[in-house]
């Protein structure tokens, strides 16, 4: 699942599951939970399920983006 703010199928109103978030970030689910515990990602609960806000994932990607080579 890829983040696309204009496509409701790719930007569910309830946020992404930890598994979908892991796929989006290219990491494992355990790492997503570590990022949640550290406050790097924002989440909320729907019943017992945890949902991560799409904006939080986009912000995380922006904060941790690596500049192209040759640019400091």
ZADO-1210 file (C-alpha; in nm, 4 decimals, padded with zeros to 6 digits):
<atoms>
<atom x="00.0000" y="00.0000" z="00.0000" code="UNK" pos="1"/>
<atom x="00.1408" y="00.3338" z="-00.0999" code="UNK" pos="2"/>
<atom x="00.0431" y="00.6659" z="00.0482" code="UNK" pos="3"/>
<atom x="-00.1603" y="00.8754" z="-00.1942" code="UNK" pos="4"/>
<atom x="-00.3660" y="01.1457" z="-00.0270" code="UNK" pos="5"/>
<atom x="-00.6112" y="01.1769" z="-00.3173" code="UNK" pos="6"/>
<atom x="-00.6932" y="00.8064" z="-00.3538" code="UNK" pos="7"/>
<atom x="-00.9280" y="00.6811" z="-00.0768" code="UNK" pos="8"/>
<atom x="-00.8236" y="00.3207" z="-00.1423" code="UNK" pos="9"/>
<atom x="-00.4627" y="00.4114" z="-00.0685" code="UNK" pos="10"/>
<atom x="-00.5419" y="00.6614" z="00.2062" code="UNK" pos="11"/>
<atom x="-00.8032" y="00.4912" z="00.4222" code="UNK" pos="12"/>
<atom x="-00.9894" y="00.7323" z="00.6515" code="UNK" pos="13"/>
<atom x="-00.9100" y="00.5117" z="00.9506" code="UNK" pos="14"/>
<atom x="-00.5343" y="00.5236" z="00.8991" code="UNK" pos="15"/>
<atom x="-00.3023" y="00.2334" z="00.8245" code="UNK" pos="16"/>
<atom x="-00.2495" y="-00.0825" z="01.0246" code="UNK" pos="17"/>
<atom x="00.0975" y="-00.1494" z="01.1663" code="UNK" pos="18"/>
<atom x="00.1437" y="-00.4158" z="00.8948" code="UNK" pos="19"/>
<atom x="00.0511" y="-00.1733" z="00.6141" code="UNK" pos="20"/>
<atom x="00.2730" y="00.0909" z="00.7728" code="UNK" pos="21"/>
<atom x="00.5649" y="-00.1540" z="00.7765" code="UNK" pos="22"/>
<atom x="00.5081" y="-00.2241" z="00.4072" code="UNK" pos="23"/>
<atom x="00.4950" y="00.1490" z="00.3312" code="UNK" pos="24"/>
<atom x="00.8200" y="00.2133" z="00.5205" code="UNK" pos="25"/>
<atom x="00.9947" y="-00.0990" z="00.3897" code="UNK" pos="26"/>
<atom x="01.0529" y="-00.2383" z="00.7366" code="UNK" pos="27"/>
<atom x="00.9121" y="-00.5042" z="00.9670" code="UNK" pos="28"/>
<atom x="00.6114" y="-00.4705" z="01.1968" code="UNK" pos="29"/>
<atom x="00.8336" y="-00.4886" z="01.5064" code="UNK" pos="30"/>
<atom x="01.0185" y="-00.1762" z="01.3896" code="UNK" pos="31"/>
<atom x="00.6851" y="00.0053" z="01.3468" code="UNK" pos="32"/>
<atom x="00.6002" y="-00.0713" z="01.7105" code="UNK" pos="33"/>
<atom x="00.9427" y="00.0583" z="01.8192" code="UNK" pos="34"/>
<atom x="00.8804" y="00.3809" z="01.6242" code="UNK" pos="35"/>
<atom x="00.5372" y="00.4121" z="01.7882" code="UNK" pos="36"/>
<atom x="00.6853" y="00.3578" z="02.1353" code="UNK" pos="37"/>
<atom x="00.9538" y="00.6222" z="02.0662" code="UNK" pos="38"/>
<atom x="00.6916" y="00.8716" z="01.9465" code="UNK" pos="39"/>
<atom x="00.8287" y="00.8794" z="01.5909" code="UNK" pos="40"/>
<atom x="00.4843" y="00.7825" z="01.4560" code="UNK" pos="41"/>
<atom x="00.1428" y="00.8913" z="01.5841" code="UNK" pos="42"/>
<atom x="-00.1311" y="00.6374" z="01.6298" code="UNK" pos="43"/>
<atom x="-00.4742" y="00.5906" z="01.7801" code="UNK" pos="44"/>
<atom x="-00.6874" y="00.2937" z="01.8722" code="UNK" pos="45"/>
<atom x="-01.0079" y="00.1717" z="01.7136" code="UNK" pos="46"/>
<atom x="-01.1225" y="-00.0907" z="01.9610" code="UNK" pos="47"/>
<atom x="-00.8163" y="-00.3086" z="02.0069" code="UNK" pos="48"/>
<atom x="-00.6706" y="-00.2202" z="01.6667" code="UNK" pos="49"/>
<atom x="-00.3998" y="00.0417" z="01.6346" code="UNK" pos="50"/>
<atom x="-00.4046" y="00.2781" z="01.3376" code="UNK" pos="51"/>
<atom x="-00.1228" y="00.5031" z="01.2206" code="UNK" pos="52"/>
<atom x="-00.2139" y="00.8337" z="01.0630" code="UNK" pos="53"/>
<atom x="-00.1102" y="00.8713" z="00.6995" code="UNK" pos="54"/>
<atom x="00.0160" y="01.2227" z="00.7764" code="UNK" pos="55"/>
<atom x="00.2389" y="01.0788" z="01.0483" code="UNK" pos="56"/>
<atom x="00.3951" y="00.8321" z="00.8035" code="UNK" pos="57"/>
<atom x="00.4514" y="01.1056" z="00.5443" code="UNK" pos="58"/>
<atom x="00.6093" y="01.3285" z="00.8099" code="UNK" pos="59"/>
<atom x="00.8356" y="01.0456" z="00.9230" code="UNK" pos="60"/>
<atom x="00.9504" y="00.9903" z="00.5652" code="UNK" pos="61"/>
<atom x="01.0174" y="01.3636" z="00.5209" code="UNK" pos="62"/>
<atom x="01.2173" y="01.3839" z="00.8455" code="UNK" pos="63"/>
<atom x="01.4300" y="01.0831" z="00.7544" code="UNK" pos="64"/>
<atom x="01.4776" y="01.1470" z="00.3837" code="UNK" pos="65"/>
<atom x="01.8322" y="01.1110" z="00.2598" code="UNK" pos="66"/>
<atom x="01.9457" y="01.3924" z="00.0299" code="UNK" pos="67"/>
<atom x="02.0831" y="01.2956" z="-00.3113" code="UNK" pos="68"/>
<atom x="02.4588" y="01.2421" z="-00.3385" code="UNK" pos="69"/>
<atom x="02.6577" y="01.5585" z="-00.3729" code="UNK" pos="70"/>
<atom x="02.4020" y="01.7681" z="-00.1827" code="UNK" pos="71"/>
<atom x="02.4571" y="01.8437" z="00.1817" code="UNK" pos="72"/>
</atoms>
